[in-house]
Amino acid sequence: MRGTNGWRLPFGANVVDDGVRFRVWAPASRAVDVVVYGPDAERVHPLAAEEDGWFCATVPGLGAGARYKYRLDEGDAFPDPASRSQPDGVHDPSEVADPSFPWTDDGWRGVPADDLVIYELHVGTATDEGTFDALIGRLDEIAALGATAVEPMPIAEFPGARNWGYDGVFLYAAESSYGGADAFRRFVDAAHARGLAVILDVVYNHLGPEGNYLHAMTGGRYFTDRHCTPWGDAIDYARKPVREFAIQNALYWAHEYHVDGLRMDATHAILDDSEIHLLRELGSRVRESLPADRHFVLIAEDERNERRVLLPPPEGCGLDGLWADDLHHQLRRHTAGDHEAYFSDYTGSAEDIVRTLRQGWFYEGQVSENHGKPRGTPAEGLPPRAFVHCIQNHDQVGNRAFGDRLTEDIGLDVYRAASALLLLSPYTPLLWMGQEWAATTPFQYFTDHPEELGRLVTEGRRKEFGKFSAFADPAVRERIPDPQAASTFERSRIRWHEAERMPHAGVLALYRELLRLRRTHPALRRRDREGFAVAALGEHGIALRRTGADGGAILLVVSLRGPLSVDLRAMEETRAPADRWELLLSSEEARFGGEAKGELVRLSPDGRLEMDGAGAVVLEGAGRVLV
């Protein structure tokens, strides 16, 4: 695919011609040894002190597979914070790993940001086996759907056998229970062979509590009490070695694993006092290390609706995209009625859904009732591709008490309508595994911590739902699934065979057809702000118009509740660009799982559209277009 432009991981354990070179940052220690564990004995090799708290040495005669820890000041020994492999778990010795691999993706250059359709998944629950290799067997179906990128939740080594991944503590080690480093490389290589990019979810705002030895290894210097996060003291990114640990991690995934981008978790909690913010430097360094024609995307999860994350340097951080959840919240409020906690900030009205679609996010500086202060910045001038929209993702499903999907609370007709809004807008759509066939399996919060920590996690999980009226009664909260129970994890496995029968097969057919249109129709391939318009049609209707450079147009009309009758000639947003509109599809056709009898949609010659109930209609301009 590409050379590494000379990049090599500057710390950790690296296989070299005459052995293994070990390098670690231990600024509070006077002496550091590497302890190598053999079948019969341990061997201790001193590391030489370098400037700024670094220690380094090459140990001859070692190679890939050697197990080791670092011993500080002749005391306790700890796994390598930059370990590439933790085959026996987070507390046991690290393993020297050789990153060489027989890649077959030499011609691969990635997927342009304008063409991204992201498929988010959890490796452990996406298949019965829960491994990278098993997931390769599902890549053909993901590609046939029309997705162009897969986004695994974090795969950094985490404690125990079950975890969402955000408790990872070894940022450089691919999770051993998923198959480890070479299995992930096989997965990436196989994805590229099918035209799929791989965007990896990474966590730079905190480290998990179990197996986190960075405090001990650095004498606390990895963290700072200048800032506090929901997970405790913040990571001290004003300190150069700490900063490099994150930046080199991004480079590591790009070069040693050929990933095509990173989704960075909760970037609003990356608190950096430096003159140049970590995100800006990380993005610049990664792009400078790659060929100019290589597509590599950096996407932030950032609840602030902060445009500076997306603006190019020096005004901003220069990232390519940002999770913009306002559309999800508006649609959920309208369709399912959620109104507590952060949903209290949204009316879910058709007008507010339209405003969110027009802008990209809803909050542009208005006071948030939930936050108690202004939230957001203007979206004007930001390209639609920069806004990652969804109607489901791992957070919005998994952070519900029972991990229930949207389809548990709304009818499939409404679900198909909301899906059409997501897939035919100019914004970047993100799908959560199984949503394309309206999967019935929940995605629940699960962990596998030691007993005492696990008990605290379970208690905390149930307590946090006490602010919701449905869980005010402690007895009701006890029904919330125990994150520590293996059954909670097992319930979260998706069942791919559901997609073979109606109505799931119909929903899948709709998703495939809408994504085919998105990919092939000139009006839908145009992704700038000038090429689309959106309007409310009464209390529950929305019209979204897409216009191509040639003047041809697509009109999506959606009813999120009940019948809809609209004169398409009455509004500029819905007026035909040529002689008339012609019906391309209705989401309530039998082939898409629609259950209504008789004629569902009527489009009269005089331009009146009538829909008998909730659903989506896609129209195409017909006749001579005046350009």
N, C-alpha and C positions, 0 to 999 in steps of 0.2 A: 504493500500500500504506500509506504513512504519511509524514508529514513528517519532516524531520531534526531537529526541535526546535531549530533554529538552529545545529546542529553544523556546523563547517567545519574542515578540516585546518589546524592553526595553523602549519605549517611546510611546507617543500618548495616546489614551484612551483604557484601557484594562479592560474587565469585570472580576471582582474577586469575591470571596465568599461573601464579605460584601459590595459590591457596585461597583464603577468604579474607577480605579486608573488612574489619569491623570499625565502625565510627559511631559514637554516641555523645549526646550533650548531657552532662551531669555537673552543672555549675556549682553545686554545693558540696561536691566530693573532692577529696585530696587525691584519691587513687581509685582507679576502676580496673577491674579484671574481667575478662570474658571466661566464663566457666563452660567448658565443652563436655557434654555428657555422652560417654561411650557405653557400650554394653556391659563393661565390667568396672569402669572407673571414671572419675571426673578428672579433667585436665584443666589447669588454671593458667591463663596467659595474661600478663599485664599489658594494659594499653598505655601508650605514651600520651602525656598531657600536651594539649595544644592551646592556643589562645582562646579566650572567651568561654572557657568551661568545656571544651571539646576534648575527647580522648579517642585515640586511634591506634590501630596496629593491624598488620597482616599476619595471619597465622598460617604457616605452610602446612601442606598435607591435608587440608580440609577441602570439602567440596559440598555440592548440593546434598541435602539430607541431614547434615550435621545439626545436632540439637544444642542449644546454648542459652545462657542467661548472662546478664551483667551483674557483677558483685561490686558493691560500693564500700570503700574503706574497710575491706576485709570483713564486712558484716553480711547483711542479707543480699540475696541475689534476686534479680527481677527479669521478667521477659523484656525483649527489645521493644520499645515503643514504636519503632519503625519496622517491626517484623513483617516479612512478606507471607509468613505461614505460621499458624498456631494449630497444628493438627490435633492436639490433645486438649484444647480449650484455653481460656484466657489466663489461667494461673500457671500453666505448665511451660516448659521450655519452648523457645522459639525455634523455628527450623530454617536453615539456610536454603533458599530457593533460587534456582537458575531461571531467569525470565525469558530465556530463548524459547521459541515456539515456531512450528512450521506453518506460518500464516499463508493463506491463499488469497488474500484480499488486496493484492498489489494495485489493482486499478481502482480501488474504492476511494472516493473523495468526500463521502458523507452526503447529507441531504440538506439542501438550502432551507433557511429558516422559513421562507414563504410556503414551502411544501410540507411542513411538519403537521402530521396527525399523530398525536402521542398516545401510546397504549401503556398505561401504568399497571404494574403488577407486583405481587409479592411472590418471590421465588418459592418459598416454602409451602405456600397454599395454592399455587397455580397448577400443580399437578399432584397426583397421588404420591409420587416419589419425593417431591419437594426438592429437586436438584436442577442444576443448570443443564445437565445432559438430557433429563426428561423434558425440560422446557424446550429444547431444540425441536422436539417432536411436535410442538404446537406453533412453531414459527410460520409454517405454510398457511395455517388458518388465519393468523394475525395479518400476514401479508395479503391474503385473499380478501380480507375484510376491507382493506384500503388504508390501514395504518401505515405510516412511513417510519415510525420510530417506536422502540420499546423502552420503557423507563422502569427498570427494577427499583423497588425500594432499597434502602441501604444494604449493602452486602458485606460491610466491614465486620470482622469477627466480633461476635457478641457473646455474652455469657449464656450458658445452657444451650438447649436444643431448639428453643422456640422463642422468637422475638420479632417485633416489627422491623428491627434494625437500627432504631434511633438510640439504642443503648450500646452501640458498638464502641469499643475501646482501642482496637488496633486498626487504625485507618488504612494501613497498607496491606492488610491480610484479608483475602477473599474468604468469606465464611466457609469453614471446613464442612459443616453439615450439608451445605449446598453442593459440595464437591471440590471446593478449593480453587486455587489459582488457575491451573491448566484447564479445568472444567469451565471456568468463566471465559477463558480465552477461546475455547471451542465454541461457546455460546455466541460470543461476539463475532467470530469468524463466520459461523453459520448464519447469523443475522445479516451480515454484509452480503453473503452469497444470495440472499433473498431480497436485497434492496432495502433492508431495514437498518436504520441507524440505531445505536444504543446510547441512551442518555442515562447516566448513572446518578442516582440520588446520593448525595454526600452530606455529611454533618460537620460543620466547622464552628457551630455556636456553642457546643458543649460536648462532654464525654460522659458515657454511662458511669454509674456508681460502682458496678461490680467488675473487678479486674482492671481498674484504672490505676496504673502505677506511675503515671506522669508526675504526680505530686511528690512521691518518694524519690523518683529518679532525678528530679530537678530541685529538690528542696523547696518545693512550693513556687518556684519561679515561673512555672508555666502559666500560673493563674495570677489574678490581681484582685484586691479588694476595692479598687477604685470604682468598679462597676459590679452590679449584682444582676444576675439573670434568674429566671425561674428554676434553674438547676444549681444555683449557688454562685460562688465567685466566678467572674468572667475569665475567659482565656485572654492572656495578656499579649495582644497582637501588636502592641507598641514595642515589644522586645524582639529583636531581629531573629534569633533562632526559633522562637515560637512562630513567628510570621512565616519563616521558611518552611516549617513543618507542614503548614497548610498549602502553601504555594507549590512546594515540591510534590505534595500528594496529588494536586490537580495535574501536574506534569506527568506524574507516574501513571495515572489512569489513561492519559492521552497517549503516552508512548509505549508503555509495557503492555497495555491491554487494548489499544486501538479504539477506545470508546470515542463517541462522536459528540459528547457534551456532558455537562454536569447540571443537575438540578440541585441547588444549594438550599438546605433546610433553614427556615426561620432566620433569614439574613438580617432582619430587624434586631435580632439579639446578638449579632456580631458587633461588639462595641469596641471601636478602634480609635485611639487618640492620635494616631499618626497623621502627618501632613497629607499623605496619600493613603486613602482607605484601602484596606486589604483587598476588597473586591476589585477595585480598579487595578491594583498592581497584579493581582492573580490573573485577571483577564488579559492584561497586556503581555505578561510573561508567557502564558500558554500560547497565545496567538503568534507571538514572535518566534516560538520554538517550532511552529508547524509551517509547512509549505503554504504559499499564498493562496493556492486553489483548494485548500482543505477546509471543508465546512465543519466548524466546531462551535456548538452553541452553549451559552452560559445562561441559565435560567434561575431566577431567585424566587423563593417563597418569602414574601415580604408583605405583612398585613398593613403597612402604612400607606399604600397607594402612592409611593414616593417616586416621582418622575426622574429624580437624579440617579436612581439605580440604572435607568435605561439611557440617559443622555450620554453622548460620547465625552471622553475626557477632553479638556480638564474640567468641564462643568459637572460631569457625572462619572459614574463607574463604568459605563460602556457595555453593560450586559445586554444580551439579546432578547430576553423575555422575562416575564414576571407572572406568577400565579395571581390572577385577578378574580377573586372569589365572589365579588359583589353580584355577578349575574346568577351564580348558583343560589345565593341567599335570597335574591328577589324572586326567582322562580320557585324555590322551595316554599317561601312565604305564600305565594299566590296559589300554588297547586296543592300543597300539603297542610298549609295553615300554621307552620312553625312560627312562634312569635316571642319566645323567651330567649334570655341571654343575648347573644349577638344578633339574633333574628329581630330583636326589638328595634334595631336600627333601620329596618326595611319595611316599607308598606306592602311590597309585592304588587302594587297596582300596575295596570298595563302601561300607564304613563311613565312610571319609574323603571319598569323593565325596558321600555323604549329608550329612556334617557341613559340607562346603563349600556345598552347596545350601541347607542350613538357615540358615547364617550369612550367606552372600553372598561371603565369602572364607574361606580356611582358617586363615591365620596371624593370630592375635589376641594375639601376645606370646610365643609359643613360640620357642625358640632355633632359628634356621635354620642348618643345617649348611653350606650354601653361603655364607651371609653371615658366619658365625662369631659371631653375636650375636642377641639377640631381635629378632623382626620382627612388626609388625602391632599393631593396637589392636582393641578389641571392636567388633563390627559391630552390637551390640544397639541397637535403636531407629532405625537408619537404614532408610529406605524401600527396598524392592526395586528400584524404578526407578533408584536411584542406582548400582547395580552393573551395569556393562556387561560381559556375558559373551560368550564366543566359543568355537568349537572350531577356528577358523582366523582369523588376521588377517595383515596384511602382515608383521609381525615374526615370527610363529611359523611362517610359510612361508618368507619371504625370508631369514631369518637361519639357515636350515639350509644346509649346504654346497652342496647342489644345488637349493635352492629347491623341494623336493618337497612336495606337498600330503599331507594326512592320508590320502587315499585310495590313495596309493602304498604305504602300510604296513598298512592294514587292509582287510577285506572290506567290500563295500557294505552288507551286512546290519548290520554293526556301525556303520558310518557313518550309516545311516538311524536306528539306535537312538539314537546320540549326538545326532544332529540333532533328534530329537523332544524329548530332555531340554532342549536349548537353547531350542527354540521354544515349548515349553509351560510353562516355568517362569515365575514372575512377574517375573523380572529382565529387563533390557533386552538383547535379543539383537543382536549385531553379526555380519553376514555379510561374508565376504571375496569379492570379485568372482569369480563362477564356481562357488562352493561349492554353490549351489543346484541345479546339475546335475552335481556331482562332476567338475568340469573336470579334464582331464588335463595341461594346460599348467603348467609350473612358474612360480614367480615368483622370479627370481634377483636378486642384488645387482648393480647396474650403475651405472657412472659414465662421464663423458666429460671427464676432467681433462687438462690439459697433460701431456706425456710424463713428466716427472720425478715430478710429484705422482702421476700415474696409476700409475707403477711402484711407488711406495711404498704406494699403496692396495692394489694387487694382492698385493704381498708381505705386507702386514699382514693382509689378509683370509685368506690361506692359513695364515699363522702362527698366527692365533687359534684355528684348529681343531685345532692340535697337542695340545690338552688332552683331546681325545676319542680314545678307544682306536682307533676306526676310521681315524683320520688320524695315528696316531703315526709312520707311515712317511712321510718327506718326499716320496717318489716318489708316494705316494697323494695327498698334498696338492696336487701339481702338476695333478691331474685336476680340482680345483675350478675352476669356470668363472672366467675372467678378467673382472673387473668392467668393464674398459676395452674389451673386445671388443664390437663392434656385435652379434655373434651372440648374446651373453648377453642383451641387451635384446630382440632379436627373438624369442628362444625364450619370453620372458615374456608375449607377447601372448596374450590369451585368444581362444578360437575359439567364438564364439557359436553357430555351426551345430552344434556337438556336441550341444546341447540338443534337437535335432530327432530324434535316434535313441536307441533303447534301448541300455543301461540309463539313460542320462543323462536322457532324457525322463521316465522313471519317477521318478527322484530329484526332478526339477523339479516333477512333479505332486504328490509328497508334500510338498515345501516349500510349495507354493501352498495345499494343503489344510490343513496345520497352521497356517499363518499366517491362513487364513480362519477357522479355529476360534478362534485367539487373538483375532482382531478381533471376532468375533460372539457367542461363547458367553458367557453371563453369568458362569459360574464362572471363565472365563479372563480376563474383563475386570476382575475384581477383582484389584488389584495390591498389597494390603497383606499384612503378615506373618500376620495372623490367618486369612487365607483359604487358606493352603496348609500341607501337611505332607508329609514325605518320610521314607522308611524303606528300609533295606537288606533285600534278599531273598536271603539266602545270600551266596556269594562274588562273584557276577557280576550279581545282579539288583537293581533299584531300583524303588520305587513312589513316584510323586509325585502327590499328591492336591490338587485345587483345588476350593474350595467357594465358591459364590456367596452373595450376601446373602439369597437366597430359599431357601437350603438345598440347592439343586441342586448336583451335583458332577460333576467329570471326574476319572477315575483313569488315569494313565499308568503302565503297567508295562513295564519295559525289561529285556531280557537283553543284556548286553554280551559274553557268550560262552556258547555252548552252550544246551542245553534248560533250561527253567525250569518248575517245577510249584509252585504256591502256593495255599494255602487262603485266599481273600480274606476269609473271616469271622474269621480268627485274629488279625488286628491291627486296631487302631483306624484306622490310616492307610488300610487297604484295605477296610474294612467298608462295604457299600453304605449310602447315606443313606436309601434308600427300600426298595422290595420286593426289588430286584435290580440288578445291573449289566447293561447291554446293550452289545454290541460296536459301536463306531462305525467303527473301522478298525484294520487291521494294516499295519505298514510293509512287510511281506513279501508283500502282495497283488501280483498280476501287474501291475496298473495302476501300481504304484510301482517296478516293476523287480525284484520278488522272483522268485527262480529255483526255489525249492523246489516239489516236486510234492505234490499231495494237500492235506489239511487242515492248515494251519499252526498254527492256534490253536483250542483247544477250551475252551469255557466251560460248565461243567456247571450244572444247576439248583441244586445244593447249594453253588455258589460256588467251585469249584476251577477255576483257570485253568492251562492247560498250553500251553507254547510249545515247538515242536520245535527251535528254534535261536535264534540271536541275532536281535534285532528289537525292535520297540516295538508295544504294543497300547494303544489308546485306548478307554476304557470310559466310559459315561455312566450315571448313576443313573436308574433307571426306576421308575415306580409312584408312589404317594403319598408325598410328602415331609412328615415331621413337623417343623415349625419351632417 
